[in-house]
Amino acid sequence: MKDLKILTIRDLLPISKVDFVANITPLSLNIVGEKLDQATLVLINDVEAPEYVVVSRNRIIAQVPSSETLSIISKVVVVAEKPSADRSSLLHFEMLGTFRSLQGVERLVQHFCKMLLQSPGSDKFSPGDGGGLLKIVGRNVSRGDSKSLQASVVGAVSRTRDQLLSRQASNSRIPSDERLLSATTEAVGFDVATTTLRARIALSAVSGRQAVANLTV
């Protein structure tokens, strides 16, 4: 089974240590991990590093983005282009220059995220479908509403999981890589100043393949 491709999935490379490189300008990080020679992108606090150098198979030096030089470095991610069965994955929605089809775990993740963002009632053929995440983001919130917002996002993910499991249960032809086993909300954050919601959702397929959808809405 195939869908039109509107996202890409890149695998997360394991990182064991991150520290600052001494006596170097611009500010840079020394990143130690596994198979880092496969890196195609380095994200620091979810911002792409402007430059990075693969020093060895297990080490990368990455420049800290100018927007993050005065911030606490709380998140460093190194991704590879090609998925692997034993790694988690990072999800990116992209407007691609050419039309491409996708299948397997990418199709599962795309299907889940589309349903999660969908508002109930927006599809006249299936008015009950949709996790309603966009509707949640669109409401007025303040700093004191963070716990309520987090609970709403967790509820949206659970609702989407149940809907997709129910829909797939009636179709025995869905491949194991495209059949949902579980979906769990690992983290939720909301920036009141920018009204930006970030959610980290772990998905598992019946085949055992796993992916992590990092959504920013």
GUVEXKE-817296 format. One record per residue (C-alpha): residue number from 1; residue in three letters; x, y, z. Coordinates in Angstrom, 3 decimals, padded with zeros to 6 digits. Example, Ala and Ser with C-alpha at 12.3 -4.5 7.8 and 13.67 -1.06 7.14 Angstrom:
2
SITE   gugu   nulum         c1         c2         c3
SITE      1     ALA    012.300   -004.500    007.800
SITE      2     SER    013.670   -001.060    007.140
This chain:
217
SITE   gugu   nulum         c1         c2         c3
SITE      1     MET    000.000    000.000    000.000
SITE      2     LYS    001.265    003.474   -000.887
SITE      3     ASP    000.452    007.113   -000.069
SITE      4     LEU    001.688    010.423   -001.467
SITE      5     LYS    004.793    011.449    000.480
SITE      6     ILE    004.478    014.692    002.492
SITE      7     LEU    007.051    013.917    005.202
SITE      8     THR    010.509    012.503    005.685
SITE      9     ILE    011.795    010.261    008.463
SITE     10     ARG    015.421    010.385    009.495
SITE     11     ASP    016.948    008.118    012.116
SITE     12     LEU    018.365    009.310    015.416
SITE     13     LEU    022.014    008.329    015.914
SITE     14     PRO    022.936    007.306    019.497
SITE     15     ILE    024.780    009.993    021.510
SITE     16     SER    026.698    009.169    024.698
SITE     17     LYS    028.403    012.482    025.532
SITE     18     VAL    028.147    016.192    024.687
SITE     19     ASP    030.408    018.989    025.914
SITE     20     PHE    031.717    022.342    024.744
SITE     21     VAL    034.925    022.568    022.733
SITE     22     ALA    037.415    024.712    024.636
SITE     23     ASN    039.165    027.713    023.115
SITE     24     ILE    037.305    027.693    019.806
SITE     25     THR    035.256    030.358    018.048
SITE     26     PRO    032.433    030.184    017.084
SITE     27     LEU    030.952    028.285    020.043
SITE     28     SER    030.929    024.578    019.236
SITE     29     LEU    029.982    021.230    020.753
SITE     30     ASN    031.963    018.019    020.892
SITE     31     ILE    029.486    015.177    020.299
SITE     32     VAL    030.413    011.545    020.988
SITE     33     GLY    028.246    008.609    019.930
SITE     34     GLU    027.840    005.709    017.525
SITE     35     LYS    028.039    005.677    013.710
SITE     36     LEU    028.190    009.459    013.601
SITE     37     ASP    029.859    009.250    010.203
SITE     38     GLN    026.335    008.568    008.877
SITE     39     ALA    025.150    012.000    010.049
SITE     40     THR    023.295    014.240    007.614
SITE     41     LEU    021.973    016.785    010.109
SITE     42     VAL    022.744    018.065    013.623
SITE     43     LEU    020.049    019.813    015.662
SITE     44     ILE    020.887    021.846    018.775
SITE     45     ASN    017.825    022.835    020.819
SITE     46     ASP    015.807    021.856    017.700
SITE     47     VAL    017.767    024.367    015.575
SITE     48     GLU    019.966    023.137    012.722
SITE     49     ALA    023.699    023.531    013.352
SITE     50     PRO    025.097    025.851    010.643
SITE     51     GLU    028.282    023.764    010.351
SITE     52     TYR    029.538    020.412    011.609
SITE     53     VAL    032.608    018.270    011.019
SITE     54     VAL    032.720    014.480    011.291
SITE     55     VAL    036.014    013.926    013.094
SITE     56     SER    035.646    010.151    013.263
SITE     57     ARG    033.046    007.397    013.194
SITE     58     ASN    032.178    008.216    016.814
SITE     59     ARG    032.770    011.976    017.052
SITE     60     ILE    031.376    015.185    015.574
SITE     61     ILE    032.166    018.835    016.243
SITE     62     ALA    029.099    021.015    015.601
SITE     63     GLN    028.750    024.800    015.647
SITE     64     VAL    026.080    026.120    018.015
SITE     65     PRO    023.459    028.187    016.116
SITE     66     SER    023.728    031.913    016.817
SITE     67     SER    020.197    031.905    018.242
SITE     68     GLU    021.274    029.386    020.911
SITE     69     THR    024.664    030.733    022.022
SITE     70     LEU    023.150    032.407    025.097
SITE     71     SER    020.680    029.597    025.817
SITE     72     ILE    021.062    026.467    027.914
SITE     73     ILE    021.836    023.570    025.584
SITE     74     SER    019.140    021.108    026.581
SITE     75     LYS    018.814    018.997    023.449
SITE     76     VAL    021.276    017.695    020.865
SITE     77     VAL    020.181    015.380    018.060
SITE     78     VAL    022.210    013.819    015.259
SITE     79     VAL    020.215    012.238    012.454
SITE     80     ALA    020.957    009.930    009.544
SITE     81     GLU    019.113    009.913    006.237
SITE     82     LYS    018.322    006.198    005.977
SITE     83     PRO    016.101    004.433    008.557
SITE     84     SER    017.442    001.412    010.440
SITE     85     ALA    015.445   -001.266    012.248
SITE     86     ASP    017.288   -000.754    015.556
SITE     87     ARG    017.046    003.049    015.847
SITE     88     SER    014.350    005.572    016.697
SITE     89     SER    013.371    008.144    014.087
SITE     90     LEU    012.727    011.853    013.723
SITE     91     LEU    009.742    013.090    011.734
SITE     92     HIS    009.752    016.154    009.451
SITE     93     PHE    006.827    017.533    007.452
SITE     94     GLU    008.180    018.998    004.205
SITE     95     MET    006.822    020.474    000.996
SITE     96     LEU    008.720    018.332   -001.483
SITE     97     GLY    009.697    019.566   -004.934
SITE     98     THR    008.484    016.361   -006.601
SITE     99     PHE    005.693    013.918   -005.852
SITE    100     ARG    006.860    010.702   -004.243
SITE    101     SER    005.023    007.732   -002.804
SITE    102     LEU    005.802    006.082    000.498
SITE    103     GLN    005.013    002.868    002.295
SITE    104     GLY    006.047    000.950    005.425
SITE    105     VAL    006.606    002.712    008.731
SITE    106     GLU    006.763    006.121    007.013
SITE    107     ARG    003.223    005.591    005.772
SITE    108     LEU    002.092    004.608    009.275
SITE    109     VAL    003.637    007.720    010.844
SITE    110     GLN    002.231    010.012    008.174
SITE    111     HIS   -001.241    008.472    008.554
SITE    112     PHE   -001.130    008.831    012.340
SITE    113     CYS    000.029    012.454    012.269
SITE    114     LYS   -002.553    013.461    009.670
SITE    115     MET   -005.298    011.931    011.814
SITE    116     LEU   -003.888    013.515    014.980
SITE    117     LEU   -003.954    017.004    013.451
SITE    118     GLN   -007.419    016.553    011.938
SITE    119     SER   -010.337    018.229    013.709
SITE    120     PRO   -013.380    016.022    014.402
SITE    121     GLY   -016.179    016.899    012.006
SITE    122     SER   -013.875    018.160    009.233
SITE    123     ASP   -014.342    014.963    007.204
SITE    124     LYS   -018.019    014.641    006.244
SITE    125     PHE   -017.547    010.957    005.425
SITE    126     SER   -016.009    010.175    008.848
SITE    127     PRO   -017.111    013.065    011.104
SITE    128     GLY   -015.935    011.330    014.284
SITE    129     ASP   -012.354    010.930    013.081
SITE    130     GLY   -009.563    013.219    014.190
SITE    131     GLY   -007.421    013.787    017.246
SITE    132     GLY   -008.157    017.515    017.188
SITE    133     LEU   -004.590    018.674    017.878
SITE    134     LEU   -004.897    021.789    015.703
SITE    135     LYS   -008.063    022.790    017.548
SITE    136     ILE   -006.234    022.398    020.866
SITE    137     VAL   -003.373    024.619    019.699
SITE    138     GLY   -005.820    027.247    018.423
SITE    139     ARG   -007.452    027.936    021.771
SITE    140     ASN   -006.396    030.781    024.090
SITE    141     VAL   -003.996    029.625    026.811
SITE    142     SER   -001.846    031.200    029.519
SITE    143     ARG    001.133    029.990    031.530
SITE    144     GLY   -001.190    028.551    034.149
SITE    145     ASP   -002.885    026.358    031.552
SITE    146     SER    000.182    024.228    030.771
SITE    147     LYS   -000.981    021.159    032.704
SITE    148     SER   -004.420    021.323    031.134
SITE    149     LEU   -002.850    021.688    027.687
SITE    150     GLN   -000.564    018.704    028.266
SITE    151     ALA   -003.527    016.576    029.330
SITE    152     SER   -005.426    017.639    026.203
SITE    153     VAL   -002.514    016.634    023.953
SITE    154     VAL   -002.176    013.251    025.677
SITE    155     GLY   -005.906    012.763    025.201
SITE    156     ALA   -005.656    013.671    021.500
SITE    157     VAL   -002.866    011.124    020.973
SITE    158     SER   -004.840    008.411    022.792
SITE    159     ARG   -007.960    009.243    020.787
SITE    160     THR   -006.030    009.060    017.514
SITE    161     ARG   -004.448    005.742    018.546
SITE    162     ASP   -007.831    004.201    019.295
SITE    163     GLN   -009.333    005.483    016.040
SITE    164     LEU   -006.481    004.162    013.921
SITE    165     LEU   -006.454    000.771    015.675
SITE    166     SER   -010.200    000.478    015.094
SITE    167     ARG   -009.895    001.451    011.432
SITE    168     GLN   -007.032   -000.941    010.748
SITE    169     ALA   -008.701   -003.856    012.538
SITE    170     SER   -011.139   -004.267    009.634
SITE    171     ASN   -008.407   -004.481    006.992
SITE    172     SER   -006.324   -007.663    007.099
SITE    173     ARG   -004.211   -006.633    004.087
SITE    174     ILE   -002.304   -003.874    005.897
SITE    175     PRO    001.433   -004.821    006.128
SITE    176     SER    002.910   -005.231    009.608
SITE    177     ASP    005.155   -002.159    009.126
SITE    178     GLU    002.043   -000.048    008.478
SITE    179     ARG   -000.142   -001.536    011.219
SITE    180     LEU   -000.118    000.401    014.498
SITE    181     LEU    000.711   -001.436    017.717
SITE    182     SER    000.975    001.462    020.164
SITE    183     ALA    001.296    005.248    020.412
SITE    184     THR    002.569    007.040    023.502
SITE    185     THR    003.044    010.719    024.344
SITE    186     GLU    006.586    011.044    025.722
SITE    187     ALA    006.745    014.820    026.191
SITE    188     VAL    004.686    017.973    025.658
SITE    189     GLY    005.882    021.571    025.786
SITE    190     PHE    004.201    024.902    025.059
SITE    191     ASP    005.821    028.302    024.507
SITE    192     VAL    003.286    030.966    025.491
SITE    193     ALA    005.336    033.768    023.897
SITE    194     THR    005.306    032.151    020.442
SITE    195     THR    002.159    029.996    020.983
SITE    196     THR    004.193    027.029    019.771
SITE    197     LEU    003.328    023.504    020.841
SITE    198     ARG    005.925    020.743    020.774
SITE    199     ALA    004.995    017.114    021.271
SITE    200     ARG    007.114    013.979    021.202
SITE    201     ILE    005.136    010.853    020.297
SITE    202     ALA    006.540    007.322    020.199
SITE    203     LEU    004.934    005.003    017.649
SITE    204     SER    005.378    001.250    017.337
SITE    205     ALA    004.333   -000.919    014.402
SITE    206     VAL    003.270   -004.543    014.707
SITE    207     SER    006.511   -005.491    012.912
SITE    208     GLY    008.533   -004.062    015.817
SITE    209     ARG    009.697   -001.006    013.880
SITE    210     GLN    009.605    002.156    016.005
SITE    211     ALA    009.536    005.862    015.212
SITE    212     VAL    009.497    009.089    017.219
SITE    213     ALA    007.319    011.885    015.840
SITE    214     ASN    008.553    015.286    017.044
SITE    215     LEU    005.738    017.643    016.118
SITE    216     THR    005.984    021.439    016.292
SITE    217     VAL    002.657    023.195    015.699
